[in-house]
């Protein structure tokens, strides 16, 4: 006679299905809420009134321009080299100076390395003001102050770099283990020595990573700043755009794309060595 007793009754313990975690409903609710808010913001009258039908009605207006963008004017290449070199020079100078200024400010803006609350709040408040102004507006103001050229572009990128690097690096410092810093205070070391010998080695990878990231942003941003007279490739972009030379604009875009890809590959190799 075969044994018809269930496996559980023969001593084999059934696998217990884990209980559904509490709060699991929050994820789907948040996704639905974000989608609903996005749809409402696109409705006419309530939101910005996104008209997707305009794309279908007016796509012919840009068809000829797209064709020109797909046919770069290679004879225009020699004229693009000086502005491209100037763009890279602006990015390198702004990144180097911005990184040098941002390193000490990052320690002053972090709670772990600056226990002086009033000074820390003052530094963070100043950086909030710097970040609240777009880099294009900085460039427009500086062009009016010092004239057309690379200098206002470098200054605008410098302010942009300081605001970004200090914020990201100071947050990375605050997330690091504070045990070594507390040990340094316990043996009577000054805050400057603690920051230099204990906090800096932990913060260095994040600082180098953010500096490389900002350098990539500077190459892109410098091409836009030139539209308001801040030097670099942007001046040339504005000139060819004014005369509707989209074939020449296509060549400029292609050059910027290649430069950005090369910088990204080099930055990625440097990051792998730092980690």
Secondary structure, DSSP 8 states (H G I E B T S, - for coil): ------TGGGT----------TTTHHHHHHHHHHHHHHHHHHSTTTS----THHHHHHGGGGHHHHHHHTS--GGGHHHHHHHHHHHHHHHHHHHHHHHHHHHHHHHHH-TTT---HHHHHHHHHHHHHHHHS-HHHHHHHHHHHH-SSHHHHHHHHHHHHHHHHHHHHHHHHHHS--HHHHHHHHTT--HHHHIIIIIHHHHHHHHHHHHHHHHHHHHHHHHHHGGGT-STHHHHHHHHHHTT-HHHHHHHHHHHHHHHHHHHHHHHHHHHHH-
